[in-house]
Amino acid sequence: MSSQYVYTKVVSEIERKMRKVPRSFLKDAKANKKDEFYTQLKDIESELKHYKKHFKGKVVFCNCDDPKTSNFFKYFAQNFEELGLKKLITACYKTQDLGFYGTFPSSKNSDLNNLDIVYLEGDGDFRSKESIELLKQSDIVVTNPPFSLFREYIAQLIQYDKKFLVIGNINAITYKEIFKLIQKNEIWLGINLGRGISGFIVPEEYELYGTEARVDASGCRIVSPNNCLWLTNLDTTTRHEDIVLTKTYIGNESNYPTYDNYNGINVNKTQDVPKDYGGVMGVPITFLHKYNPEQFEIIKFRKGDDEKDLSVHGKCPYFRILIKNRRLQKKHKPSIAVTPKSNISEQMCLIDL
């Protein structure tokens, strides 16, 4: 079984869930301000192995993490020397108590159980003045932030010009504030997505939701929503790899209907993006997981010329991202040659000759 086939099956399942389950577990959690979804160590290890070169000599800040229980703290403390870190800071929010932060290594020793703990005057919220002062001292932020405050959380990282790698719900890329940053190539998706993130540890009072919910050998209660991603502005070689295009538009026009309210064609799957089409194409949001900014240009999100949702024959497909193939624009320079009238309709929206 090819990796492309597996990827396509995973993406199709994510899109099916996003269309048919509007009140997903994480969406309910967001509405109820339930943000205690703790990341498993194996998921952190699976993602962080792709970014090790970025951490040498850096101060890492995990600003939504209790050092006594956080697997982010555990990962960075255990790999402190291998990564060449300068310092690790973890800060903890407490709803009815004083927040605190810990630094590693301790001034006493490098034992994981001996941290320099400092209690804050406030509750340790990432938006507090004390937490922002810690943020200013850091180089890279890595954590699982509260999903209910995701827009605000990312905005703060951008405001203070911080490098970061964080987990979020895949629907976060549909937020206009987040999408604009992706479009400007200021942030992008990480390596793992969907089932690439195996699940979250939840407290005792949380419902064990879904067919993949379980209690592991350590007694941890795990839910697996399969609709999360990593979001980052740390570069990887993977995001500069071209999507291999195998389909063609010419001869298969019926597979690519045009939008009612925009001069472009609809493409239902990333694997179906045609290699010979130079006009604008609407693709699923999961396209961003394979997106190479050198290969494609992001034009717009979701809306047609009338600023209504893109539609085909009166029906709106799930949110589409409008893109254009940069490679074709460079390869085929505009020509001043006159196109015969009989071929005008046939040539529209094809490769710019």
C-alpha positions as CSV (number, residue, x, y, z in Angstrom):
1,M,0.0,0.0,0.0
2,S,1.5,3.3,-1.1
3,S,2.1,6.2,1.3
4,Q,0.0,8.4,-1.1
5,Y,-2.9,6.1,-0.8
6,V,-2.7,6.1,3.0
7,Y,-2.5,9.9,3.0
8,T,-5.5,10.2,0.8
9,K,-7.6,7.9,3.0
10,V,-6.6,9.9,6.1
11,V,-7.4,13.2,4.5
12,S,-10.7,11.9,3.1
13,E,-11.7,10.7,6.6
14,I,-10.8,14.1,8.1
15,E,-12.9,16.0,5.6
16,R,-15.8,13.6,6.0
17,K,-15.8,14.2,9.8
18,M,-15.5,18.0,9.3
19,R,-18.6,17.9,7.0
20,K,-20.8,15.5,8.9
21,V,-20.0,16.1,12.5
22,P,-20.5,19.8,13.1
23,R,-20.6,19.4,16.9
24,S,-17.4,17.4,17.3
25,F,-16.0,16.7,20.7
26,L,-13.3,19.4,20.5
27,K,-15.9,21.9,19.3
28,D,-18.1,21.1,22.3
29,A,-15.0,21.5,24.4
30,K,-14.3,24.9,22.9
31,A,-17.9,26.0,23.6
32,N,-17.7,24.8,27.2
33,K,-14.2,26.2,27.7
34,K,-12.9,22.6,28.4
35,D,-9.3,22.9,27.4
36,E,-7.6,20.1,29.3
37,F,-6.4,18.0,26.5
38,Y,-2.8,16.8,27.3
39,T,-0.4,15.8,24.6
40,Q,1.1,12.3,24.7
41,L,4.8,12.0,24.7
42,K,4.9,9.8,21.7
43,D,3.1,12.4,19.6
44,I,5.6,15.1,20.8
45,E,8.5,12.9,19.9
46,S,7.0,12.0,16.5
47,E,6.7,15.7,15.5
48,L,9.7,17.3,17.3
49,K,12.2,15.0,15.5
50,H,11.8,17.0,12.4
51,Y,12.9,20.3,14.0
52,K,15.9,19.5,16.1
53,K,18.3,21.8,14.2
54,H,16.3,24.8,15.3
55,F,16.9,24.4,19.1
56,K,20.6,24.7,19.6
57,G,21.4,27.5,22.0
58,K,17.7,28.5,22.3
59,V,15.4,29.2,25.3
60,V,12.3,27.1,25.0
61,F,9.1,28.3,26.6
62,C,6.1,25.9,27.3
63,N,3.6,28.5,28.5
64,C,0.6,26.2,29.1
65,D,2.4,23.4,31.0
66,D,2.7,22.2,34.5
67,P,6.2,20.9,34.7
68,K,5.2,18.2,37.1
69,T,2.8,16.6,34.6
70,S,3.6,18.1,31.1
71,N,5.0,15.8,28.5
72,F,6.4,18.8,26.7
73,F,8.5,19.5,29.8
74,K,9.5,15.9,30.0
75,Y,10.6,15.8,26.3
76,F,12.7,18.9,26.4
77,A,14.3,18.1,29.8
78,Q,15.2,14.6,28.7
79,N,16.6,15.8,25.4
80,F,18.2,19.0,26.8
81,E,21.8,18.2,26.0
82,E,21.0,16.5,22.7
83,L,19.1,19.5,21.4
84,G,21.7,21.9,22.8
85,L,19.2,24.0,24.7
86,K,20.2,27.1,26.6
87,K,17.2,27.0,29.0
88,L,13.7,25.5,29.4
89,I,10.9,27.5,31.0
90,T,7.4,26.0,31.7
91,A,4.5,28.1,33.1
92,C,1.3,26.8,34.6
93,Y,-2.1,28.3,34.8
94,K,-4.1,27.7,37.9
95,T,-7.8,28.7,38.0
96,Q,-8.2,29.1,41.7
97,D,-4.6,29.5,42.9
98,L,-1.4,31.3,42.0
99,G,0.2,30.3,38.8
100,F,3.9,29.3,38.8
101,Y,6.8,28.6,36.4
102,G,9.8,26.4,36.5
103,T,13.2,26.6,34.9
104,F,15.4,23.8,33.8
105,P,18.1,22.9,34.5
106,S,17.8,23.8,38.2
107,S,20.4,26.0,39.8
108,K,20.9,23.0,42.2
109,N,21.3,20.1,39.7
110,S,19.9,18.7,36.4
111,D,17.5,16.2,38.1
112,L,14.1,16.3,36.4
113,N,12.5,16.4,39.8
114,N,14.5,19.4,41.1
115,L,13.1,22.5,39.4
116,D,13.5,26.1,40.3
117,I,9.9,26.9,41.0
118,V,8.7,30.6,41.2
119,Y,5.2,31.4,42.2
120,L,3.5,34.3,40.3
121,E,1.4,37.0,41.6
122,G,-1.4,36.1,39.2
123,D,-2.9,32.8,37.9
124,G,-0.3,32.2,35.1
125,D,-2.6,32.9,32.2
126,F,-0.5,33.2,29.0
127,R,-2.0,36.7,28.5
128,S,-0.9,38.0,31.9
129,K,1.9,40.5,32.3
130,E,4.1,38.0,34.1
131,S,3.7,35.3,31.4
132,I,4.4,37.9,28.7
133,E,7.6,38.8,30.5
134,L,8.7,35.1,30.4
135,L,7.6,35.0,26.7
136,K,10.0,37.9,25.9
137,Q,12.9,35.9,27.4
138,S,12.2,32.9,25.1
139,D,13.2,32.0,21.6
140,I,10.8,29.2,20.7
141,V,7.4,28.4,22.2
142,V,6.2,24.7,22.0
143,T,3.0,23.6,23.7
144,N,-0.6,22.6,23.3
145,P,-2.5,25.9,23.9
146,P,-6.2,26.2,24.9
147,F,-8.2,25.6,21.8
148,S,-10.9,28.0,22.9
149,L,-8.3,30.8,22.8
150,F,-6.4,29.7,19.8
151,R,-6.8,32.9,17.7
152,E,-5.7,35.0,20.6
153,Y,-2.8,32.7,21.4
154,I,-1.3,32.8,17.9
155,A,-1.8,36.5,17.6
156,Q,0.3,37.0,20.7
157,L,3.1,34.9,19.3
158,I,3.1,36.9,16.1
159,Q,3.0,40.2,18.0
160,Y,6.1,39.3,19.9
161,D,7.8,37.8,16.9
162,K,8.3,34.3,18.4
163,K,9.1,31.0,16.7
164,F,6.7,28.4,17.7
165,L,5.3,24.8,17.2
166,V,1.8,24.3,18.7
167,I,-1.1,21.9,18.4
168,G,-4.5,23.0,17.2
169,N,-7.8,21.8,15.8
170,I,-7.6,21.5,12.0
171,N,-10.6,24.0,11.7
172,A,-8.2,26.7,13.0
173,I,-6.8,27.1,9.5
174,T,-10.3,28.3,8.4
175,Y,-10.1,31.2,10.9
176,K,-9.5,34.3,8.9
177,E,-6.8,35.5,11.2
178,I,-4.9,32.2,10.9
179,F,-5.5,31.8,7.1
180,K,-4.1,35.2,6.4
181,L,-0.8,34.2,8.1
182,I,-0.7,31.0,6.0
183,Q,-1.4,32.9,2.8
184,K,1.5,35.3,3.6
185,N,3.7,32.3,4.2
186,E,4.3,33.5,7.8
187,I,3.1,30.2,9.3
188,W,2.3,26.7,8.0
189,L,1.2,23.2,8.9
190,G,3.6,20.9,10.6
191,I,4.4,17.3,9.7
192,N,1.6,15.3,11.5
193,L,-2.1,15.8,11.0
194,G,-5.3,13.8,11.8
195,R,-4.4,10.3,12.8
196,G,-0.8,11.3,12.8
197,I,-1.7,12.7,16.3
198,S,-2.7,9.6,18.2
199,G,-4.9,11.2,20.9
200,F,-5.0,13.4,24.0
201,I,-5.0,12.5,27.7
202,V,-8.1,13.9,29.4
203,P,-9.1,14.3,33.1
204,E,-11.4,11.9,34.9
205,E,-14.5,14.1,34.5
206,Y,-14.2,14.2,30.7
207,E,-16.3,11.9,28.6
208,L,-14.3,9.2,26.7
209,Y,-15.6,10.1,23.3
210,G,-15.5,8.1,20.0
211,T,-14.7,4.6,18.9
212,E,-11.0,5.1,19.5
213,A,-11.3,6.3,23.1
214,R,-9.4,4.1,25.5
215,V,-7.5,3.8,28.8
216,D,-3.9,2.9,28.2
217,A,-1.6,0.6,30.2
218,S,-0.6,3.5,32.5
219,G,-4.2,4.3,33.3
220,C,-4.4,7.5,31.2
221,R,-7.7,8.2,29.6
222,I,-7.2,8.9,25.9
223,V,-9.6,10.5,23.3
224,S,-8.6,10.5,19.6
225,P,-10.6,13.2,17.7
226,N,-8.4,12.7,14.6
227,N,-8.9,16.3,13.5
228,C,-5.9,18.1,14.9
229,L,-2.7,19.4,13.5
230,W,0.6,21.1,14.3
231,L,1.0,24.7,13.3
232,T,4.5,26.3,13.1
233,N,6.8,28.9,11.7
234,L,9.9,26.6,12.0
235,D,11.0,25.5,8.6
236,T,11.3,21.9,7.4
237,T,12.6,20.4,4.2
238,T,9.2,18.6,3.8
239,R,7.3,21.8,3.1
240,H,9.5,22.6,0.1
241,E,8.8,19.3,-1.6
242,D,6.5,19.5,-4.7
243,I,3.2,17.7,-4.8
244,V,3.5,15.1,-7.5
245,L,0.8,15.9,-10.0
246,T,-0.4,13.1,-12.2
247,K,-3.9,14.1,-13.4
248,T,-4.7,16.3,-16.5
249,Y,-7.4,18.8,-17.1
250,I,-7.4,18.6,-20.9
251,G,-9.6,15.7,-21.9
252,N,-11.1,15.4,-18.4
253,E,-12.9,18.8,-18.2
254,S,-16.1,17.2,-16.9
255,N,-14.2,16.2,-13.7
256,Y,-13.4,19.8,-13.0
257,P,-16.6,21.9,-13.0
258,T,-16.3,25.6,-12.9
259,Y,-17.7,27.7,-10.1
260,D,-20.9,29.6,-10.4
261,N,-19.4,32.8,-8.8
262,Y,-15.7,32.6,-9.6
263,N,-13.5,32.1,-12.7
264,G,-11.9,28.8,-11.5
265,I,-12.4,25.1,-11.4
266,N,-13.3,22.8,-8.4
267,V,-10.9,20.1,-7.4
268,N,-12.3,17.6,-4.8
269,K,-9.0,16.0,-3.7
270,T,-5.4,17.2,-3.5
271,Q,-4.3,14.1,-5.5
272,D,-6.6,15.3,-8.4
273,V,-5.0,18.7,-8.9
274,P,-4.2,18.7,-12.7
275,K,-0.7,19.3,-13.8
276,D,-1.7,21.2,-17.0
277,Y,-4.1,23.8,-15.6
278,G,-2.7,27.3,-15.3
279,G,-5.9,29.0,-14.0
280,V,-7.3,29.2,-10.5
281,M,-8.4,26.0,-8.8
282,G,-10.4,25.5,-5.6
283,V,-9.0,22.7,-3.4
284,P,-9.9,21.2,0.0
285,I,-8.3,22.9,3.1
286,T,-6.3,19.7,3.8
287,F,-4.3,20.7,0.7
288,L,-2.3,22.9,3.1
289,H,-0.7,19.8,4.6
290,K,1.1,19.2,1.3
291,Y,1.4,22.8,0.3
292,N,4.7,24.0,-1.1
293,P,4.7,27.8,-1.4
294,E,7.2,27.6,-4.3
295,Q,4.9,25.4,-6.3
296,F,1.5,27.0,-5.6
297,E,0.2,30.5,-4.9
298,I,-2.7,30.9,-2.5
299,I,-5.2,33.4,-4.1
300,K,-8.2,33.5,-1.8
301,F,-10.2,31.5,0.7
302,R,-13.7,30.2,0.4
303,K,-15.5,33.2,-1.2
304,G,-16.3,33.9,-4.9
305,D,-16.4,37.3,-6.6
306,D,-19.8,38.0,-4.9
307,E,-18.2,37.3,-1.5
308,K,-20.5,34.4,-1.1
309,D,-19.3,30.8,-0.6
310,L,-18.0,29.2,-3.7
311,S,-20.7,27.1,-5.4
312,V,-21.0,24.6,-8.2
313,H,-24.4,24.3,-9.9
314,G,-25.9,26.0,-6.9
315,K,-24.3,23.8,-4.3
316,C,-21.4,24.8,-2.0
317,P,-18.6,22.2,-1.5
318,Y,-16.9,22.3,1.9
319,F,-14.6,25.3,2.3
320,R,-12.2,25.6,-0.6
321,I,-8.8,27.4,-1.0
322,L,-8.2,29.0,-4.3
323,I,-4.8,28.4,-5.7
324,K,-2.7,28.8,-8.8
325,N,0.3,26.7,-10.0
326,R,3.4,28.9,-9.9
327,R,5.4,26.5,-12.0
328,L,3.1,26.9,-15.0
329,Q,3.2,30.7,-14.7
330,K,7.0,30.7,-14.9
331,K,7.2,28.0,-17.6
332,H,4.6,29.6,-19.9
333,K,5.2,33.3,-20.5
334,P,2.3,35.4,-21.9
335,S,2.2,35.7,-25.7
336,I,0.8,38.6,-27.8
337,A,-0.4,36.1,-30.4
338,V,-4.1,36.4,-31.2
339,T,-6.2,33.4,-30.3
340,P,-8.6,32.4,-33.1
341,K,-12.2,33.0,-32.1
342,S,-13.2,29.4,-32.5
343,N,-10.7,28.4,-29.8
344,I,-11.4,31.2,-27.3
345,S,-13.9,29.2,-25.1
346,E,-11.7,26.1,-25.3
347,Q,-8.6,28.0,-24.2
348,M,-10.1,30.0,-21.3
349,C,-8.5,29.2,-17.9
350,L,-6.0,26.8,-19.4
351,I,-2.3,27.4,-19.3
352,D,-1.3,30.9,-20.2
353,L,0.4,30.6,-23.5
